[in-house]
Amino acid sequence: MNLPKMINNNKPLLLAVLLLFGVALGVQAQNFKLPAYQKTVLPNGLTLYLMEQKEVPLISVSTVLPGGTIYENAKPGLAAVTADALMFGAGKRSKQELEEALDFVGASVNTWADKETANLQASFAKKDADLVLGIIHDLLVDPKFDATEWEKLQSRLLVQYDQAKESPRSVISDYYDNFVFGDHLYARPSSGTKEGLKNIAVADIQSFYKQNYQPGGAAMAIVGDFNAKEMKKKIQSLFKDWKGKGNAAAVQTAQLPAPDAARVLLVNKPDARETTFYIGGPGVARNNPDWVPIQVVNTILGGRFTSWLNDELRVNSGLTYGARSSFDSYKQGGRFVISTFTKNESTEEAIDLALKTYGRLQEQGIDAETLASAKSYVQGQFPPRYETAGSLARLLTDMYWHGFDENFINTFQQKVAALDVESANAIARQYFPKENLQFVLIGKAEDLRETAKKWGAVTEKEIKADGF
């Protein structure tokens, strides 16, 4: 069979099929809605989301609790450590027995903490629901926090901390947050500090858990192949011994600091052959009503491979292997960041080009052709983000934590489609900071010190020093 010849002889038919397929996908994307779900608050205060998805016999669970870095006090790193320590063993199972039980049925359970929340996510077969839900109960309600396991993890974390300092791209985010968020709780590094990690004892982990891992401040989303009515009864019965109203004391309502001058943090890594840098300013909260058009505009600037920043700094000039921009959004606000890296000798050229490219948003604006391309890209990327039970479960707990509802999903495509050139440029002027930019540079300070002064007042730190 001559396949190339067959394809060539049937090009008109093939093109027609591809066109119809593309149209069908476009219609599907435009009509995408968040599947039906139930939301209820159980007697113990746990907010429960249930979404039936019976296409495959799988179930996903996402749980979010107020146990992130902002809830730490004097022990940096305690939130992340506590989340990791849930897996040290729970109920009647040791750490090894826990891992063996999950591995035997091919289930996955992961725990972690970020800036605001502690999280648990799980995926498993429908037939193993009783086993895995029982394990999830034990992890959340009856963790063991084994001292021997903590000693082993503590040793690994201290080594990893030193290793991370050897990789500027691993730590620049923490330096940036500490620099721009100042006294706000968002300035705290999720990875902690070396001194903080050294001083954490099992008693600290137990105390943090008792204070923050309570159902009154938590939400659990379950998506997959189950009967919602039966699942609600199961969860209510299973978690009836989990008590507590939740800890809201650490949620800071103070305004995020607004920079009143351009500043530069220069982090000295004497052996660096590259300069890694962030340029940015204030961002937006996750529930901002303009969050969707902001993402479209950012796609143009630095949100995809063919963005302005990547074109200029990678494709056209060869100054880096990649440049991007992003909005990282939290409950009370967020940050906007342009990020990339370059050789020592091209640092000034790369930063100046990044600033010049960024300036196009304000000085030249976005034209109709560029906007149409970005809108098409964003619309095409949107539905696949929520195709799996796991992504839908995570979306539901995000809705709970950040305070938005299904309208974000149900109106997403319409908001993208409605964005015109005038509105896009207004979004760029309103939300993309153009004054008092903040710079963080990690590199060889000896070579950067004088040049850095052109972008703002310079503060220096040593990368080998503890903290950020």
C-alpha positions as CSV (number, residue, x, y, z in Angstrom):
1,M,0.0,0.0,0.0
2,N,1.4,3.4,-1.0
3,L,0.2,5.5,1.9
4,P,1.8,8.8,0.8
5,K,0.2,8.4,-2.7
6,M,-3.2,7.7,-1.1
7,I,-2.9,10.8,1.1
8,N,-1.9,12.9,-1.9
9,N,-4.7,11.7,-4.0
10,N,-7.2,12.5,-1.3
11,K,-5.9,15.8,-0.1
12,P,-9.2,17.7,-0.6
13,L,-11.1,15.1,1.4
14,L,-8.4,15.0,4.1
15,L,-8.5,18.8,4.4
16,A,-12.2,18.8,4.6
17,V,-12.1,16.2,7.4
18,L,-9.5,18.2,9.3
19,L,-11.5,21.4,8.9
20,L,-14.6,19.7,10.2
21,F,-12.7,18.2,13.1
22,G,-11.2,21.6,14.0
23,V,-14.7,23.2,13.8
24,A,-16.1,20.4,16.0
25,L,-13.3,20.9,18.6
26,G,-13.9,24.7,18.5
27,V,-17.6,24.2,19.1
28,Q,-16.8,21.7,21.9
29,A,-14.4,24.2,23.5
30,Q,-17.0,27.1,23.2
31,N,-19.6,24.9,24.9
32,F,-17.4,23.5,27.7
33,K,-19.1,23.8,31.1
34,L,-18.1,22.6,34.5
35,P,-19.8,19.2,35.0
36,A,-22.6,19.1,37.6
37,Y,-21.4,18.7,41.2
38,Q,-22.8,18.7,44.7
39,K,-21.5,20.9,47.5
40,T,-22.3,20.4,51.1
41,V,-20.9,21.1,54.5
42,L,-20.7,18.1,56.8
43,P,-21.7,18.3,60.5
44,N,-18.0,18.5,61.5
45,G,-17.5,21.6,59.2
46,L,-15.7,19.9,56.3
47,T,-16.9,21.3,52.9
48,L,-17.4,18.4,50.6
49,Y,-17.7,18.5,46.8
50,L,-18.9,15.5,44.8
51,M,-18.8,15.2,41.1
52,E,-19.8,11.9,39.3
53,Q,-17.7,11.1,36.2
54,K,-18.4,7.5,35.2
55,E,-16.5,7.3,31.9
56,V,-13.7,5.3,33.6
57,P,-13.6,3.4,36.9
58,L,-11.3,5.8,38.6
59,I,-11.7,8.2,41.6
60,S,-9.7,11.3,42.4
61,V,-9.6,13.2,45.7
62,S,-8.3,16.7,46.4
63,T,-8.2,18.1,49.9
64,V,-7.1,21.6,50.9
65,L,-6.5,22.9,54.4
66,P,-5.3,26.2,55.9
67,G,-1.8,24.8,56.6
68,G,0.6,26.7,54.3
69,T,3.7,28.8,55.0
70,I,1.7,31.8,56.1
71,Y,0.6,29.8,59.1
72,E,4.1,29.3,60.4
73,N,5.5,31.2,63.3
74,A,9.1,30.8,64.4
75,K,10.0,27.6,62.5
76,P,10.5,28.3,58.8
77,G,9.8,25.2,56.7
78,L,7.4,23.7,59.3
79,A,4.3,23.8,57.0
80,A,6.0,21.8,54.2
81,V,7.6,19.5,56.7
82,T,4.2,18.7,58.4
83,A,2.6,18.0,55.0
84,D,5.5,15.6,54.1
85,A,5.3,14.0,57.6
86,L,1.7,12.9,57.1
87,M,3.2,10.1,55.0
88,F,5.4,8.8,57.9
89,G,2.7,6.4,58.8
90,A,-1.0,6.7,59.9
91,G,-3.6,4.6,61.7
92,K,-2.2,1.1,62.2
93,R,0.2,1.3,59.3
94,S,3.9,2.3,59.4
95,K,5.4,4.3,56.6
96,Q,6.5,1.1,54.8
97,E,3.1,-0.5,55.3
98,L,1.4,2.6,54.0
99,E,3.5,2.6,50.9
100,E,3.1,-1.1,50.3
101,A,-0.7,-0.9,50.6
102,L,-0.9,1.9,48.0
103,D,1.6,0.3,45.7
104,F,-0.2,-3.0,45.8
105,V,-3.4,-1.5,44.3
106,G,-1.6,1.0,42.1
107,A,-3.0,4.0,44.0
108,S,-1.2,7.3,44.4
109,V,-1.5,9.7,47.4
110,N,0.6,12.9,47.6
111,T,0.8,15.5,50.3
112,W,2.5,18.9,50.2
113,A,2.2,22.5,51.4
114,D,2.6,25.8,49.5
115,K,2.4,29.4,50.4
116,E,-1.2,29.3,51.7
117,T,-2.4,25.7,51.9
118,A,-1.7,22.2,52.9
119,N,-2.8,19.7,50.2
120,L,-3.6,16.0,49.7
121,Q,-4.3,14.5,46.3
122,A,-5.1,10.9,45.6
123,S,-6.0,8.8,42.6
124,F,-7.2,5.2,42.7
125,A,-9.4,2.5,41.1
126,K,-13.1,2.4,42.0
127,K,-12.7,-1.1,43.4
128,D,-10.1,0.1,45.9
129,A,-12.2,3.1,47.2
130,D,-12.8,1.7,50.7
131,L,-9.0,1.0,51.2
132,V,-7.7,4.3,49.9
133,L,-10.4,6.4,51.5
134,G,-9.6,4.7,54.8
135,I,-5.9,5.6,54.3
136,I,-6.8,9.2,53.5
137,H,-8.8,9.3,56.7
138,D,-5.8,8.0,58.7
139,L,-3.5,10.5,57.1
140,L,-5.7,13.4,57.9
141,V,-7.0,12.3,61.3
142,D,-4.5,9.9,62.8
143,P,-0.9,10.6,61.4
144,K,1.9,9.1,63.4
145,F,4.8,11.6,62.9
146,D,7.4,8.9,63.6
147,A,10.6,10.5,65.1
148,T,13.0,8.2,63.2
149,E,11.4,9.0,59.9
150,W,11.6,12.7,60.7
151,E,15.3,12.4,61.5
152,K,15.9,10.8,58.1
153,L,13.8,13.5,56.2
154,Q,15.4,16.3,58.2
155,S,18.9,15.1,57.1
156,R,17.8,15.0,53.4
157,L,16.2,18.4,53.6
158,L,19.3,20.0,54.9
159,V,21.4,18.5,52.1
160,Q,18.7,19.6,49.6
161,Y,18.8,23.1,51.0
162,D,22.5,23.4,50.3
163,Q,22.1,21.8,46.8
164,A,19.3,24.3,45.9
165,K,21.6,27.2,46.7
166,E,23.9,25.9,43.9
167,S,21.0,26.3,41.4
168,P,19.8,29.9,41.1
169,R,16.7,28.9,39.3
170,S,15.7,26.7,42.2
171,V,15.8,29.6,44.8
172,I,15.3,32.8,42.9
173,S,11.5,32.7,43.6
174,D,12.1,32.7,47.3
175,Y,14.6,35.6,47.1
176,Y,12.1,37.5,45.0
177,D,9.2,36.9,47.4
178,N,11.2,37.9,50.4
179,F,12.4,41.1,48.6
180,V,9.1,42.3,47.3
181,F,6.6,41.2,49.9
182,G,8.6,42.6,52.8
183,D,6.8,42.1,56.1
184,H,3.8,40.4,54.6
185,L,3.3,36.7,55.3
186,Y,3.8,36.0,51.6
187,A,7.5,36.8,52.0
188,R,8.0,33.5,53.8
189,P,9.9,30.8,51.8
190,S,8.0,27.5,51.5
191,S,11.3,25.6,51.7
192,G,12.2,27.2,55.0
193,T,15.7,28.1,56.1
194,K,18.6,25.9,57.2
195,E,18.4,27.1,60.7
196,G,14.6,26.7,60.8
197,L,14.8,23.1,59.5
198,K,17.5,22.3,62.1
199,N,15.3,23.5,64.9
200,I,12.1,21.6,64.0
201,A,11.3,18.8,66.3
202,V,8.6,16.2,66.2
203,A,6.7,18.2,68.8
204,D,6.6,21.2,66.5
205,I,5.2,19.1,63.7
206,Q,2.5,17.6,66.1
207,S,1.6,21.1,67.3
208,F,1.3,22.6,63.8
209,Y,-0.8,19.7,62.7
210,K,-3.2,20.0,65.7
211,Q,-3.6,23.8,65.1
212,N,-4.2,23.7,61.4
213,Y,-5.4,20.3,60.2
214,Q,-9.0,20.7,61.1
215,P,-12.2,20.1,59.1
216,G,-13.7,23.5,59.7
217,G,-11.2,25.2,57.5
218,A,-10.9,22.4,54.9
219,A,-12.5,21.2,51.7
220,M,-12.5,17.8,50.1
221,A,-13.4,17.2,46.4
222,I,-14.1,13.7,45.1
223,V,-14.5,13.2,41.4
224,G,-15.0,9.9,39.5
225,D,-17.0,6.7,39.3
226,F,-19.3,6.6,42.3
227,N,-22.8,7.3,43.5
228,A,-22.9,10.8,45.1
229,K,-25.5,9.9,47.7
230,E,-23.6,6.8,48.8
231,M,-20.3,8.7,48.8
232,K,-21.6,11.5,51.0
233,K,-22.8,9.0,53.6
234,K,-19.4,7.2,53.4
235,I,-17.4,10.3,53.9
236,Q,-19.6,11.7,56.7
237,S,-19.3,8.4,58.6
238,L,-15.6,7.9,57.9
239,F,-14.6,11.4,59.1
240,K,-17.0,11.8,62.0
241,D,-14.1,11.7,64.4
242,W,-12.3,14.6,62.7
243,K,-13.1,17.7,64.8
244,G,-12.1,21.3,64.9
245,K,-13.3,24.7,63.5
246,G,-10.1,25.5,61.6
247,N,-7.4,28.0,62.1
248,A,-8.0,31.4,60.5
249,A,-5.8,33.4,62.9
250,A,-2.8,33.6,60.6
251,V,-4.7,34.9,57.6
252,Q,-3.3,38.4,57.1
253,T,-5.6,41.0,55.8
254,A,-3.0,43.8,55.5
255,Q,-2.4,45.3,52.1
256,L,0.5,43.9,50.2
257,P,3.3,46.4,50.0
258,A,3.3,48.6,46.9
259,P,6.8,49.5,45.7
260,D,7.5,53.3,45.7
261,A,10.8,53.0,43.9
262,A,12.7,50.7,41.5
263,R,15.0,48.4,43.5
264,V,17.5,45.7,42.8
265,L,18.5,42.7,44.9
266,L,21.8,41.4,43.9
267,V,22.5,37.9,45.2
268,N,26.2,37.1,44.9
269,K,27.2,33.6,43.6
270,P,30.9,34.1,43.0
271,D,31.3,31.1,40.8
272,A,28.3,31.8,38.6
273,R,28.7,31.7,34.8
274,E,25.2,32.9,34.2
275,T,22.9,35.6,35.7
276,T,19.4,34.4,36.6
277,F,17.0,37.3,37.0
278,Y,13.4,38.2,37.8
279,I,11.8,41.6,36.9
280,G,8.4,42.3,38.3
281,G,5.9,44.0,40.5
282,P,2.5,43.5,42.1
283,G,0.1,41.0,40.6
284,V,-3.6,40.1,41.3
285,A,-5.6,37.8,43.5
286,R,-6.9,34.6,42.1
287,N,-10.5,35.8,42.2
288,N,-9.9,39.0,40.4
289,P,-12.8,39.5,37.9
290,D,-10.3,40.3,35.1
291,W,-8.2,37.2,35.7
292,V,-9.1,35.7,32.3
293,P,-8.2,38.7,30.1
294,I,-5.0,39.1,32.1
295,Q,-4.0,35.6,31.1
296,V,-4.7,36.4,27.4
297,V,-2.5,39.5,27.5
298,N,0.2,37.7,29.4
299,T,0.2,35.0,26.7
300,I,1.2,37.7,24.2
301,L,4.0,39.0,26.5
302,G,5.5,35.8,27.8
303,G,3.0,33.0,28.3
304,R,3.9,30.8,25.3
305,F,6.8,29.8,23.2
306,T,5.9,32.4,20.5
307,S,5.5,35.2,23.0
308,W,7.2,38.6,22.6
309,L,9.8,37.9,25.3
310,N,10.8,34.5,24.0
311,D,11.0,35.7,20.5
312,E,13.2,38.6,21.4
313,L,15.5,37.0,24.0
314,R,15.7,33.5,22.6
315,V,14.8,33.3,18.9
316,N,16.0,36.7,17.6
317,S,19.0,37.5,19.8
318,G,20.0,34.1,21.2
319,L,20.6,35.6,24.7
320,T,18.8,32.8,26.5
321,Y,17.2,29.4,26.1
322,G,13.9,30.8,27.2
323,A,12.1,33.8,28.6
324,R,8.6,34.0,30.1
325,S,6.3,36.1,32.2
326,S,3.6,35.0,34.6
327,F,1.1,36.1,37.2
328,D,1.3,34.0,40.4
329,S,-2.0,34.6,42.2
330,Y,-2.9,34.0,45.9
331,K,-5.9,34.8,48.0
332,Q,-5.0,38.4,48.9
333,G,-3.0,39.3,45.9
334,G,0.0,38.1,43.9
335,R,3.0,38.9,41.9
336,F,3.9,39.6,38.3
337,V,7.3,38.3,37.1
338,I,9.4,38.3,34.0
339,S,12.0,35.5,34.3
340,T,15.0,34.3,32.4
341,F,18.8,33.7,32.5
342,T,21.8,34.6,30.4
343,K,25.6,34.5,30.2
344,N,27.5,36.8,32.6
345,E,28.7,39.0,29.8
346,S,25.3,39.5,28.2
347,T,23.4,40.3,31.4
348,E,23.0,44.0,30.7
349,E,22.0,43.4,27.1
350,A,19.4,40.8,28.2
351,I,17.8,42.8,30.9
352,D,17.6,45.9,28.7
353,L,16.1,43.9,25.9
354,A,13.6,42.4,28.4
355,L,12.6,45.8,29.5
356,K,12.3,47.2,26.0
357,T,10.1,44.2,25.0
358,Y,8.0,44.6,28.1
359,G,7.6,48.3,27.2
360,R,5.9,47.5,24.0
361,L,2.7,46.7,26.0
362,Q,2.5,50.3,27.0
363,E,4.2,52.1,24.2
364,Q,2.9,50.3,21.1
365,G,0.1,48.2,22.5
366,I,-1.5,45.0,21.1
367,D,-2.8,44.9,17.6
368,A,-5.8,42.9,16.3
369,E,-3.8,40.1,14.6
370,T,-1.6,39.5,17.7
371,L,-4.7,39.5,20.0
372,A,-6.5,37.0,17.7
373,S,-3.6,34.6,17.8
374,A,-3.4,34.8,21.6
375,K,-7.1,34.3,22.0
376,S,-7.1,31.2,19.8
377,Y,-4.2,29.8,21.7
378,V,-5.8,30.3,25.1
379,Q,-9.1,28.9,24.0
380,G,-7.4,25.8,22.6
381,Q,-5.5,25.2,25.8
382,F,-8.5,25.7,28.1
383,P,-10.7,22.6,28.0
384,P,-7.9,20.0,28.1
385,R,-6.8,21.5,31.4
386,Y,-9.9,20.0,33.0
387,E,-10.3,16.7,31.2
388,T,-9.2,14.4,34.0
389,A,-10.9,13.6,37.3
390,G,-7.8,14.8,39.1
391,S,-7.8,18.2,37.5
392,L,-11.5,18.7,38.2
393,A,-11.1,17.7,41.8
394,R,-8.2,20.2,42.1
395,L,-10.4,22.9,40.5
396,L,-13.1,22.4,43.0
397,T,-10.8,22.9,46.0
398,D,-9.3,25.9,44.2
399,M,-12.8,27.3,44.0
400,Y,-13.2,26.8,47.7
401,W,-9.9,28.3,48.8
402,H,-9.8,31.3,46.4
403,G,-13.5,32.2,46.5
404,F,-14.6,31.9,42.9
405,D,-17.3,29.7,41.5
406,E,-18.2,27.7,38.3
407,N,-18.8,30.9,36.4
408,F,-15.0,31.1,35.9
409,I,-15.2,27.9,33.9
410,N,-18.6,28.4,32.3
411,T,-17.9,31.9,31.0
412,F,-14.2,31.5,30.3
413,Q,-14.5,31.0,26.5
414,Q,-17.0,33.9,26.2
415,K,-14.7,36.2,28.1
416,V,-11.8,35.3,25.9
417,A,-13.9,35.7,22.7
418,A,-15.3,39.1,23.9
419,L,-11.8,40.6,24.5
420,D,-11.2,43.3,21.9
421,V,-8.1,45.4,21.2
422,E,-9.2,48.3,23.2
423,S,-10.0,46.2,26.2
424,A,-6.8,44.2,25.9
425,N,-4.7,47.4,26.0
426,A,-6.7,48.7,28.9
427,I,-5.9,45.4,30.8
428,A,-2.2,45.9,30.0
429,R,-2.2,49.4,31.3
430,Q,-4.1,48.5,34.5
431,Y,-2.5,45.3,35.6
432,F,1.0,45.1,34.1
433,P,3.2,47.3,36.4
434,K,5.2,49.9,34.4
435,E,6.8,51.9,37.2
436,N,8.9,51.0,40.3
437,L,9.9,47.6,38.9
438,Q,11.6,45.2,41.2
439,F,14.7,43.3,40.1
440,V,16.4,40.2,41.6
441,L,19.6,39.1,40.0
442,I,21.6,36.0,41.1
443,G,25.1,36.0,39.6
444,K,28.6,37.1,40.1
445,A,28.3,40.4,42.0
446,E,31.8,41.6,41.1
447,D,30.7,41.8,37.4
448,L,27.2,43.1,38.0
449,R,27.4,45.6,40.9
450,E,28.0,48.7,38.8
451,T,25.7,47.8,36.0
452,A,22.8,46.9,38.4
453,K,22.7,50.5,39.6
454,K,21.1,51.7,36.3
455,W,17.9,49.8,37.2
456,G,17.5,50.9,40.8
457,A,18.9,51.1,44.3
458,V,21.0,48.0,44.9
459,T,20.9,45.7,48.0
460,E,23.4,42.8,48.1
461,K,23.2,39.3,49.7
462,E,25.4,36.3,49.6
463,I,23.8,33.1,48.3
464,K,25.7,31.0,50.8
465,A,24.1,32.8,53.7
466,D,21.2,31.1,55.4
467,G,17.7,32.4,54.5
468,F,16.6,34.5,51.6
